[in-house]
Amino acid sequence: MAVDILKISKDAIEASKHYDDVINASIGMFYDEDKSIGGMPTVSKAIKHLTDDEILPYPAVDGGPIFKKNVIAWVLGQYEQSIKEHMFVSACATPGGSGAIAATFSIFSKPGDSIFVSDIRWQYERFADRAKLNVFEHALFDGDHFNLKSFRERLVELCKKQHEVIVIVNDPCHNPTGFTLSEQEFKDILYIVNEMRNNSIVFLYDLAYLEYSHEDNNRIKISHLPMLQDHVITIIGFSGSKTFGVYGLRLGAAIILAKSEEKVKSAHLKYVNEARGSWSATPTASIELFNKFQIAENKANFLKDLNKINTLVQQRSQSFVRQALEIGLKTHPFRSGFYTVVLTKDPEKDYLKLAEHRIFAVPMNGGVRFALCSLSLKEIEGLPQKIKTILDL
Ligand SMILES: Cc1ncc(COP(=O)(O)O)c(C=O)c1O
């Protein structure tokens, strides 16, 4: 179901010129309670203070040594040293997490191959279409839990047909459901990937919403990556768009980890080549902006902004989920993040019906996705009831 989310959002913006009761829950951008997008003042300020030298020149294609060191340190956090004791690590700047995904598909697959994804997912098929790939699905849920049985059975099936397999795991704050894997579920996924030792596995770990997880330790799962064996290369897709709320700047990275130095070096060269042959280089402004937040004082201020946003996003989601529960509106198991999915019978028709009532959301496999990150608490009050009434659920 490849709908154009940006188009739905545009329709919502157009409708809001004529009506003042439009609910635009279509797109994963954080808006403040007063509907302003500048929810991170430290980031907005840092952008305005970038100098010509930090914006205008061409950057290094991979972001340069400082960016690479910084982005690896940011994502691996307190586990950087222990991971580096067991794995080689490199990185390449990309225009958003999207760039990391598109490049990974292009580098590690050939037309006609299948990528391994969950049945409920973000729009990976858009990237797959471009690379002429098919999708091969496993069931995401077994009740309220990750469906390990389906993950194993389906991966075994695909590994019999295809030697090199890209396995995508989107966690924490899975888009579109808001599900987050437990540490044990994540380890079990890694055990299963390790079992496929006759294949070559690319473990694409899409953690675009890493900073929005409400786990006690949002990097503990990353600390388990060194258990992956020689036949696996891990690519972490980092999204600066989501982390810093700079959706239009295009900031991201592919972080490459493997047991073999040779493999990491060769993959790094391929990402650089991929960049040169497609987007050329990630904007200098994005790279420099990211580097600013490695200065301790800036990072501390940013984390304060982030904390505010994060608390608000969680309050919004919890309000929606609580109301839904009270009136018997079914959603997928939700833990944290920007979105939740209301289960409906005919998502393709249902999202259009909602749009007729000026509620703009996105159809997904099995339901309609609401980006609660962009709605105020006031807009969310009563929204589940409206949805239930309109869709007669
Ligand atoms: C699951 C997931 N991964 C990756 C991305 C890519 O984000 P960006 O390219 O804006 O960094 C998104 C954006 O919505 C997403 O939801």
The ligand as an SDF file (V2000), in Angstrom:
LIG
                    3D

 16 16  0  0  0  0  0  0  0  0999 V2000
   10.9940    4.1640   10.3020 C   0  0  0  0  0  0  0  0  0  0  0  0
   11.6520    5.2870    9.6070 C   0  0  0  0  0  0  0  0  0  0  0  0
   12.8960    5.1250    9.1700 N   0  0  0  0  0  0  0  0  0  0  0  0
   13.5510    6.0970    8.5200 C   0  0  0  0  0  0  0  0  0  0  0  0
   12.9490    7.3070    8.2740 C   0  0  0  0  0  0  0  0  0  0  0  0
   13.7250    8.3030    7.4820 C   0  0  0  0  0  0  0  0  0  0  0  0
   13.7480    9.5640    8.0000 O   0  0  0  0  0  0  0  0  0  0  0  0
   14.5960   10.7140    7.3580 P   0  0  0  0  0  0  0  0  0  0  0  0
   15.0070   10.3230    5.9990 O   0  0  0  0  0  0  0  0  0  0  0  0
   13.7170   11.9040    7.3530 O   0  0  0  0  0  0  0  0  0  0  0  0
   15.7770   10.8630    8.2740 O   0  0  0  0  0  0  0  0  0  0  0  0
   11.6300    7.5310    8.6950 C   0  0  0  0  0  0  0  0  0  0  0  0
   10.9200    8.7680    8.4000 C   0  0  0  0  0  0  0  0  0  0  0  0
    9.7420    8.9420    8.5620 O   0  0  0  0  0  0  0  0  0  0  0  0
   10.9720    6.4930    9.3940 C   0  0  0  0  0  0  0  0  0  0  0  0
    9.7290    6.6360    9.8520 O   0  0  0  0  0  0  0  0  0  0  0  0
  1  2  1  0
  2  3  1  0
  2 15  2  0
  3  4  2  0
  4  5  1  0
  5  6  1  0
  5 12  2  0
  6  7  1  0
  7  8  1  0
  8  9  2  0
  8 10  1  0
  8 11  1  0
 12 13  1  0
 12 15  1  0
 13 14  2  0
 15 16  1  0
M  END
$$$$
